[in-house]
Amino acid sequence: MASSGDEPGSGSRDRAGTGTEPAPAAEAALLDTAEDFEVLEEEEEDDLSELPPLEDVARPPAPPREDAQPPERGGGDAPGDPQEWLDVLGSGLLRKKTLVPGQGVDTRPQKGQEVTIRLKAMLEDGTVVEEDPALTFTLGDCDVLQALDLCVQLLEMGETALIVSDAKYCYGTQGRSPDIPPNASLTLEVELLAAQDAPDLELLSGKEKVQLANRKRERGNYFYQQADYVLAINSYDIALRIIGSNSKVDFSPDEEAELLDVKVKCLNNLAASQLKLDHYKAALKSCNLVLEHQPENIKALFRKGKVLAQQGEYREAIPILKAALKLEPSNKTIHAELSKLVKKHADQRNVETEMYRKMLGNPSASGTPRKCKDKLPWSIPWKWLFGATAVALGGVALSVVIAARN
């Protein structure tokens, strides 16, 4: 893929499991509209300490709620019954019920492992919107619906469970056209088939690394489209860590070039996501990392200019946007942003000038006529000249008088 294309704003229809179907081959122009710039290009960042944490299963689940029981599928709900509903997050928005018990708690998968599940996803009216007999993903990497990522780690090997999830942990306010409407809750029937350690990144070939990093990047693009910028950053960060990991395998020049291409895309998209969250320092770092590899990357120049402008650094932002415009003279987005910054910079300078005048006790620019200003520098030397002449004449006269008396 070309480094300039593959914006997350042009995603495709996503599956209930992964949400990362391959994007269409046609790629949008590099910078046609303002939204193209807002959308990413794929990026990453190693420091996510400023970001809010992702929701996780860190505390014991609360007792099952009695006021909101999801539809049952056979069996009773007596205490201790294996089919009792479990409120996973304690909010009633994500619940799990065991239909077929598994092989014990010790067989539960761990984060970072690759798991394979059988999945059947249904709307509240029972309409089946997804079936996958063997869906494989990395647990905890947000490769699938958040409802699956949170609940599969609670499944035992061989267990079949029913998961009822609010739209928040599925497809949210946007849904998935055409089969899943906005704000739709889903019922997921899941069976844990297998779990194994993820492949060692050091042993992956260049092609395998590119494919794996691209899958994470495309998932980040999906989250960006859903306006879930925290999860988008998480996916770009994972992709970048894959690319930057040590390797015991030699890569060909073409593979090295592909890895760099994916890295630049991830960094650019990361910067766009960080801008959406007003994380200006992190976004500036991401832009600078892109420019280290590609000093004339238009997206990185544009976003760096925007970051500096958001921080009020108009003097630094304007030349950067001018450099981007020089590379893409016909781009209307850069023209508009540059014109806006030039005006803001002029307004800022006027405010600063007025402030300095007040500080110097000269609030009015027209307080001293120009004619007087021009004469002022010469008035002081003439006064000194006349004074010096008078003193000199007085001294001569005094000398004459003293000499006459002697």
N, C-alpha and C positions, 0 to 999 in steps of 0.2 A: 504494500500500500504506500501511496505517496505521503510524505511527511506533512504536506500542506492540507490534506483532506481529512476525512473521517471525523467529522464533527459529531458530538453526541446528540445534537439536535435532530439528527436524521436517522433515528433508530427504527427498528422494525417491530412487528407483532411479536410479543414475548410469550413463552410458554409459562404455564402455571408453575412449573418446577424451576427452571433456570431464569427465565426472563431475559435470555441473551441469544435469541435467534440471530443468525448472521445478518448483517446489514446489507442493503442493496448495493450492487456494484457501483452504481453511479454515485459520484461524490460531488457535493456542492462546491461552488467556487470558494476560493480561500476567504475572501472578505466581501461578500456582496451586500450584506445588511448588517445593521447594528446587532441583531440577534445572533448572527454568525459569530460575531466577536464575543458575545456573552457566552455562547455555547462553547464547549471546550474543544480541546483537541486531543486530550489525553495526558494526564500528568500525575505526578506523585510527589511525595514529600516525606522525609523520614521522621519529622517531628510533628506528631499530632497531639501534643500535650495540651494545646489550647482548645481542642475540640471537646464538645460534650461526649461523655461515654455512650457507647451503644447499649441498648437495653439487653439485659442478659438474665440468665437464671442463676443468680448469685446467692439467693436466700431460699430457705425451704418454702415450698408452696403453701399458700393459705388453705384452710379447710374449704371444702366445696361449698359453694353458695346455694342456699335453699330457695332464693327468690328468683333465680334465673337458670333453669335447667334446660340444656339443649335437647333436641329431639332424641329419643332413645332408639336403639336398634337391638331389641331383644334383651332379656336379662333384667334383673332388678338393680336398684341402687342402694341396697342395704349397706350399712357401714362394714368395711372390710371386704366387700364384694369386689372382685378384680375389675368390674365394669364401673366402679364409682368414678364420678367426674372429678378431675383434678384441676383446680384453678392455678394455672402455671405461674402467672405473674401477680396473682392476688388482686387483680382488677376486674375480673370477670370477662375480659376481652379475649382471652386465649385459654381454652380448656381442652383437656385430653382425657379420653376414657379408653381403657384397655378392653379390647374385644377378644383377643387370643393371647394368653400370657406367654412371656418369653422364657429365656433360659437362665434368668437370674440377673441381679443388679451388677454383678461383676462383668457381665457381657456387654454393658452399655458402651457405646463408642465415645471416643475422646475428641476434643477439638483438635483440628489439624489433620485428622484421619480422613481418608476417602471412604465414603459410605455409599452403599447402593440400596435403594428402597423401591418398593412397588407403590405407585401413587395413583389415586383416583380422586379428582377434585370435583366438587359439586356445588351448585348454587343452593340457596335455602329452599327452593322449590323442588330440589332433587335433580335438576338438569345437570348432566355430566359435561364439564367443560374441558377436562383434561384426563387422560389416562396414559400412564407410562409404566410398563412392566419392569423396567430396570433403569431408574434414574440414578446416576452417579454424580457426586459433588463432594467438595471439600467442606467438612463440617466447621462452621464458625467463620467462614470467609464471605458470608453473605452472597453466595453464588445462587441461592434459591430464595423463595419467599421467606420472609423473616419468621413466619409461623413455623415453617419446616426447620429452619436453623435452630430455633429455640426448643422445639419439641422432640426432634429426632435424637438429641443427646439424652433424652429421658427414656428412650425406648431400649428394651432388652433385645438381644439377638433372637430373631424369630417372632418377636411380638408384633401383633397387628393392633393398631389403635385408631380411634376416631378423634380427629382434631377439629374443633369448631373455633374459627378465628374471625375476629372483627376485621373490617376492611383495612384498618391501620396496619396490620401485619401481613396484608396480602397485596392488593393492587390500589389501595388508597382511594383518594378522591377522583382519580382519573379513570380507574377501571382498566379494562383491556378490550379494545374494540376488535371484533364486534360482539363477542360472546359474554364478556363480564362487564356489567354496568358499573358506573361510579358508585363508590361507597358500598360495595357489595361484600357481605360476609360470605365466607366459604366454609364448607365442610370437607375435610381431607381424610381419606382413608389411607393409612400408611402401614406398610409392613417392612421391617428392617431385615434385609436379606444378607448384607455383608458389611464388614468394616475392616479396613487395613490401613497401615501407615502410608502416608503420601510418599510419592517418589522423592528420592534424594536429589535436591536441586543441583548438587555438584556433579551428578552423573548424567544429567540431561544433555542431549545434543543441542546445538544452536537452534535447530528447527523446532525441537520440542519446547525449548524455552520461549521462543517467539510465540508459538501457539498458546502456551499456557498464559503468558503475559497478556496476549491479545484477548483471551477470554475474560480475564479480570478487568482489563480496560473497557471492554464492551459492556460488562456488568456495571462499571462506573458510569458509562454513558447512559445506561438505562436509568440509574438512580438520578442522574442529573436531569433527565427528561421528566422524572417524577418530582423534581424540585426537592429531592432528599439529598442535600449537598454533603451532609455528614457521612452518609453511607457511600456516596460517590467518592469522597476523599479516601475513605477506607479502602475501596476497591483499587483506586489508582496507587495508593501506597503499597498494597500487596503486589501489584504488577511491577512496581519499581524495585521492590525488594527481590523479586524473582530475577529481574534483569541484572541487578547489581550483585547477586550472589556469586560466591566463588565457584569455579568450575575446574574439574579435573579432565575435562574434554577440550580438545583444541577445536576452535571455530574457524570456518573459512572466512575470507574477507566479505563475501556476500552475507553470511550469517551475522557477522559483526555489524555490517551496515543495517541489516534488518532490525537487530536489537537496538541500535542507536535510534532508528526511526521510531520504534515503538516507545522508547524512553522519552524522546522529545514530545511525542503526542501525549503521553501520560503527564508530563510536566506542564505542558500548555493547558490541558484540561484541569489539572490540579489547581493551577493559578486561577482559572475561571471559577472553580468551585469555591476557592478561598476568598475570592472577591465577593461572591454572593453572601458569604458569612462575615464580611468586613474584617477578615484576617489579613490585613495589609502587609504586615511584616513577613508572614509566611508566603503570601502571594508574590511579593517582591523577590524572595529567595528562589521561588520556583522559576520565575521569569529569568533571573540571572543565570540559573543553571542551564536553561535552554540556550541563552545567548553565549554561554561558554562554548557550546558545541556548534551553534549556528548563529553567528553575530548578526546576520541579516534575516533572521526569522521574523516575519512581519507580525505574526500573532503575539509573539513574546514582546516585541517592541511596543505594540499597541497596548497590551495589558500592563506593561511596566509603566508606560505613560499614564494610563488610567490610575494605577496604584499611587503614583507620585501626585497626581492631580487630586485624588481623594484625600491625600495627606496635606494638601495645600502647597505642595512644592511645585508651583507653576513654572518657575524659572528652569527647573531641571526637567520637567515633563515636556515642555514645548520642543526643545531640540530633539528629544527622542521620537516624538510624534512626527516631526519634520523628516527625520531619517526614515521612518516607516512610509511616509507619503512619497518620499523620493523613490522608494522601491516600488510603490504602487500608486502612481500619480492620479489614476482615474478613480481611486477608491473613495466613495462618497462618505463612508463611515469615518475614515480618518480625517477627511476634510471637515466634517461637522464637528468632530471632537476637538480638532486643532483650533478651529474658529472659536469654539466655546471657551477653550483655555486661554487663548490670546485676550479675549474680552475680560475674563476673570482676572488675568494677570494685570491688565491695565487698570481695572477697578481696584485691585489690591495696591498697586503703586500709588494711585490717587489717595487712597485712605492713608497709606504710610506717609506720603508727603504732607498731608494736612496735619497728621499727628506730630510730625517733626516741627512744623511751623508753630503749633501750639506750645510744644515743649520749649522752643526758643523765644517764646513771647512775641511772635509775629504772626498772629492768626490770619491777617489779611495779606494776600499776595500783591494787592495794589496800594498798600499803605504808603510806599515811598515812590514818588514819581520817577520815571526813568531819567529825566533830565537832571534831577538832583543827584541820582545815583552816579551819573556820569561825572558830575563836577566834584562830588565828595572826595574822591581820592586825591584831587589836586588842591583842595582848600587847605589841607594840613601842611603841605610843604611850603606854600606861600606865606602862611603865618609864621612858620619857623624862620623863613628867610628874612622877613621884616624885623622880627625880634632880634635875630643875630646881627643884622646890620645896625640896629639901634645900640645894641650893647657894644659893638665894635667902635662906633662913633663916640659913644660916651667914654670908652676907655682911652681913645686918642686924645679927646679933650682934657681928660684928667691928667694925662701924661704931660701935655703942654703946660697946664697950670703949674704942676709941680716943678717942671723944669724952669719956668720963669721965676718962681720964688727962690730957687737955688741960685 
